[in-house]
């Protein structure tokens, strides 16, 4: 009989101060449970493998399959995902089979999505030779997103920090996370939480490193005043974006469950 584990915020919280704080690494396992919540975002991580992981209502769950074949049960049906595939699932569901990580953000109603396998490198230039792809983009400016970060061999990233927490898993390759306090070797299946303001960088030697990184917020993406449907609608030869008097008003039918 298959064991079912409930994926709700665990009782033990990960202490992540707003500025600085401890970077957490854990080898991915079915029993992994970390509450990465801070004052601004309700975020928790859970590993699955062997049994069934129940995904609770009231959150959107971002999952990545590190190895094997996973089955995702969602309101839209059952989906089979292979290694390197990912999903975003708002509300209740289940995931079983293979080995993977789910990162959940409470209070956010995202869009259901199945994708992958991930590509060999990112499509957007990042820093110090690295590249990035928004594999689950924010539906609206400010919403959470999931990224593929690719670091080629011989990378020596500039030391940096982020204005909000980062969480994720090493998907492929090997490298090191370097902080002012030392370095930690990285291998596929290593899950991590980086608190906001924590200085860090990634180094690689003879092998590339691919990281799946979750952001609980974003400063890019479409907004109600700036999106392709609006911008590329012409009224008398002028973009409708420049005609605020005809814009749909808030509460007049715009958006789904997560929209304002």
C-alpha positions as CSV (number, residue, x, y, z in Angstrom):
1,X,0.0,0.0,0.0
2,X,1.4,3.4,-1.0
3,X,2.1,5.9,1.7
4,X,0.5,9.3,1.4
5,X,2.2,12.3,2.9
6,X,0.4,15.6,3.4
7,X,2.2,18.6,1.9
8,X,1.1,21.4,4.2
9,X,3.5,23.9,5.9
10,X,5.6,21.8,8.3
11,X,5.7,22.7,12.0
12,X,9.4,23.4,12.0
13,X,10.2,26.7,10.4
14,X,13.4,27.6,8.6
15,X,14.7,30.7,10.2
16,X,15.5,33.1,7.3
17,X,16.2,36.7,8.5
18,X,15.4,39.4,6.1
19,X,19.1,40.4,5.6
20,X,21.8,37.9,5.7
21,X,20.9,34.6,7.3
22,X,21.9,31.0,6.8
23,X,21.9,29.3,3.4
24,X,20.4,25.9,3.8
25,X,21.3,22.8,1.7
26,X,19.7,19.4,2.0
27,X,20.0,16.2,0.0
28,X,16.7,15.5,-1.7
29,X,14.7,12.7,-0.1
30,X,11.0,11.7,0.4
31,X,11.1,13.0,4.0
32,X,12.5,16.4,3.1
33,X,10.3,19.2,4.6
34,X,11.5,22.8,5.0
35,X,9.5,25.9,5.8
36,X,11.2,28.7,4.1
37,X,8.6,31.3,5.0
38,X,9.6,34.8,5.9
39,X,7.8,38.0,6.8
40,X,6.6,38.5,3.2
41,X,6.2,35.1,1.6
42,X,4.7,31.8,2.8
43,X,7.0,29.2,1.0
44,X,7.7,25.6,1.9
45,X,9.6,22.8,0.3
46,X,8.9,19.0,0.3
47,X,10.6,16.1,-1.4
48,X,8.8,13.1,-2.9
49,X,9.9,9.7,-3.9
50,X,8.5,6.2,-3.4
51,X,5.2,7.3,-1.8
52,X,2.5,9.8,-2.7
53,X,2.8,13.5,-1.7
54,X,-0.6,15.2,-1.2
55,X,-0.6,18.8,-2.3
56,X,-3.0,21.0,-0.3
57,X,-5.4,23.7,-1.2
58,X,-4.6,27.4,-0.7
59,X,-1.2,27.4,-2.5
60,X,0.3,26.9,-5.9
61,X,2.8,24.0,-6.1
62,X,5.9,24.2,-8.3
63,X,7.4,20.8,-8.9
64,X,10.5,19.4,-10.7
65,X,11.3,15.8,-11.5
66,X,15.0,15.1,-10.7
67,X,14.9,11.4,-11.7
68,X,12.6,8.6,-12.7
69,X,9.0,9.0,-13.9
70,X,6.4,10.9,-11.8
71,X,2.6,10.9,-11.9
72,X,0.8,14.2,-11.2
73,X,-2.9,14.1,-10.4
74,X,-4.6,17.4,-10.9
75,X,-8.2,18.5,-11.4
76,X,-7.4,18.5,-15.2
77,X,-6.4,14.8,-15.1
78,X,-3.4,12.5,-14.5
79,X,-0.1,13.4,-16.2
80,X,3.1,11.5,-16.5
81,X,6.3,13.5,-16.2
82,X,9.8,12.2,-17.0
83,X,13.2,13.4,-15.7
84,X,13.8,17.1,-16.2
85,X,10.1,18.0,-16.5
86,X,8.2,20.4,-14.2
87,X,4.8,21.5,-13.2
88,X,2.8,24.3,-11.6
89,X,-0.4,23.2,-9.9
90,X,-2.7,25.6,-8.1
91,X,-4.7,24.0,-5.3
92,X,-5.1,20.3,-4.4
93,X,-3.4,17.5,-6.2
94,X,-1.0,14.5,-5.7
95,X,2.4,13.6,-7.0
96,X,4.0,10.1,-6.9
97,X,6.8,8.1,-8.5
98,X,10.3,9.1,-9.4
99,X,12.2,11.6,-7.2
100,X,11.5,15.3,-7.1
101,X,11.0,18.5,-5.2
102,X,7.9,20.6,-4.7
103,X,8.1,24.3,-3.7
104,X,4.8,25.8,-2.6
105,X,3.7,29.4,-2.2
106,X,0.7,29.9,0.0
107,X,-2.0,32.4,-0.9
108,X,-1.1,32.4,-4.6
109,X,-3.4,31.0,-7.3
110,X,-1.2,30.4,-10.3
111,X,-1.9,28.8,-13.7
112,X,-1.8,25.0,-14.2
113,X,1.2,24.1,-16.3
114,X,3.2,21.1,-17.4
115,X,6.5,21.6,-19.2
116,X,9.9,20.3,-20.1
117,X,12.2,18.5,-20.3
118,X,14.5,21.4,-19.5
119,X,16.9,22.6,-22.2
120,X,20.6,22.3,-22.0
121,X,21.1,26.0,-21.3
122,X,19.1,29.1,-20.7
123,X,17.7,31.4,-23.4
124,X,18.4,34.7,-21.6
125,X,21.9,36.1,-20.8
126,X,22.5,36.4,-17.1
127,X,25.9,37.3,-15.4
128,X,29.4,35.9,-15.7
129,X,28.6,33.6,-18.6
130,X,25.5,32.1,-17.1
131,X,22.1,31.9,-18.8
132,X,18.5,31.7,-17.6
133,X,15.1,30.6,-18.8
134,X,11.7,31.5,-17.1
135,X,10.3,28.0,-17.3
136,X,7.2,29.0,-15.3
137,X,6.8,32.8,-15.9
138,X,4.8,35.1,-13.7
139,X,1.2,35.4,-15.0
140,X,1.2,39.0,-13.8
141,X,4.0,41.4,-12.8
142,X,5.0,40.6,-9.2
143,X,3.9,36.9,-9.2
144,X,6.2,34.0,-8.4
145,X,8.2,32.3,-11.1
146,X,10.4,29.2,-11.7
147,X,13.8,29.5,-13.5
148,X,16.4,27.3,-15.1
149,X,19.9,28.7,-14.4
150,X,22.8,27.3,-16.4
151,X,26.4,27.9,-15.5
152,X,29.0,26.7,-18.0
153,X,32.3,25.0,-17.0
154,X,34.8,27.3,-15.5
155,X,32.3,29.8,-14.0
156,X,33.4,32.1,-11.2
157,X,30.2,34.1,-10.4
158,X,30.4,37.5,-8.9
159,X,29.3,37.5,-5.2
160,X,25.8,38.7,-5.0
161,X,22.5,38.6,-3.1
162,X,18.7,38.8,-3.9
163,X,15.9,41.0,-2.6
164,X,13.7,38.0,-1.8
165,X,14.4,34.3,-0.9
166,X,15.5,31.8,-3.5
167,X,14.7,28.0,-3.3
168,X,15.3,25.1,-5.6
169,X,17.3,22.1,-6.5
170,X,20.4,21.2,-8.4
171,X,19.2,19.5,-11.7
172,X,22.4,18.5,-13.4
173,X,26.2,18.8,-13.0
174,X,28.4,19.6,-10.1
175,X,29.9,22.8,-8.6
176,X,30.1,24.8,-5.4
177,X,28.1,27.5,-3.6
178,X,30.6,30.0,-2.2
179,X,29.7,32.3,0.7
180,X,31.8,34.6,2.9
181,X,31.9,31.7,5.3
182,X,33.2,29.0,3.0
183,X,32.1,26.7,0.2
184,X,29.7,23.8,-0.2
185,X,29.9,21.2,-2.9
186,X,26.8,20.8,-5.1
187,X,25.5,17.7,-6.8
188,X,22.2,16.7,-8.5
189,X,19.3,16.4,-6.1
190,X,20.7,19.0,-3.6
191,X,17.8,21.2,-2.5
192,X,18.5,24.7,-1.2
193,X,17.0,27.8,0.4
194,X,18.9,31.1,0.1
195,X,17.4,33.9,2.4
196,X,17.1,37.4,1.0
197,X,20.2,39.4,1.5
198,X,22.5,36.4,1.9
199,X,25.7,36.8,-0.1
200,X,26.6,33.9,-2.3
201,X,27.9,32.8,-5.7
202,X,28.3,29.6,-7.7
203,X,31.6,28.2,-9.0
204,X,32.1,25.4,-11.6
205,X,35.3,23.7,-12.8
206,X,35.2,21.2,-15.6
207,X,31.5,20.5,-15.6
208,X,28.4,22.7,-16.2
209,X,25.9,23.2,-13.4
210,X,22.1,23.5,-14.0
211,X,19.9,24.9,-11.2
212,X,16.1,25.1,-10.9
213,X,15.4,28.3,-8.9
214,X,12.1,29.5,-7.5
215,X,11.5,33.2,-6.9
216,X,8.4,34.1,-4.7
217,X,8.0,37.4,-6.6
218,X,9.1,39.1,-9.8
219,X,9.8,42.6,-11.1
220,X,9.1,41.7,-14.7
221,X,6.1,40.3,-16.5
222,X,2.8,41.5,-18.0
223,X,0.6,44.0,-16.2
224,X,-2.9,45.3,-16.7
225,X,-1.5,48.4,-18.4
226,X,1.3,46.6,-20.4
227,X,0.7,43.3,-22.1
228,X,0.8,42.0,-25.8
229,X,-2.9,41.8,-26.3
230,X,-3.4,45.5,-25.2
231,X,-0.2,46.9,-26.7
232,X,-0.8,45.3,-30.1
233,X,-4.4,46.3,-30.4
234,X,-4.6,49.4,-32.7
235,X,-7.3,52.0,-32.4
236,X,-7.1,54.5,-35.2
237,X,-3.5,53.4,-35.7
238,X,-2.6,54.0,-32.1
239,X,-1.9,51.3,-29.5
240,X,-4.8,50.7,-27.1
241,X,-2.2,50.9,-24.3
242,X,-2.3,54.7,-24.9
243,X,-6.1,54.9,-24.6
244,X,-6.7,54.4,-20.8
245,X,-10.3,55.5,-21.2
246,X,-11.2,52.2,-23.0
247,X,-9.2,49.9,-20.6
248,X,-11.2,47.3,-18.7
249,X,-11.7,48.4,-15.2
250,X,-10.7,46.3,-12.1
251,X,-13.6,44.0,-11.1
252,X,-15.1,44.1,-14.6
253,X,-14.3,40.5,-15.6
254,X,-10.5,40.6,-15.9
255,X,-8.5,37.6,-14.7
256,X,-9.0,34.3,-13.0
257,X,-8.9,33.2,-9.3
258,X,-5.6,34.8,-8.6
259,X,-6.2,38.1,-10.4
260,X,-7.1,41.4,-8.7
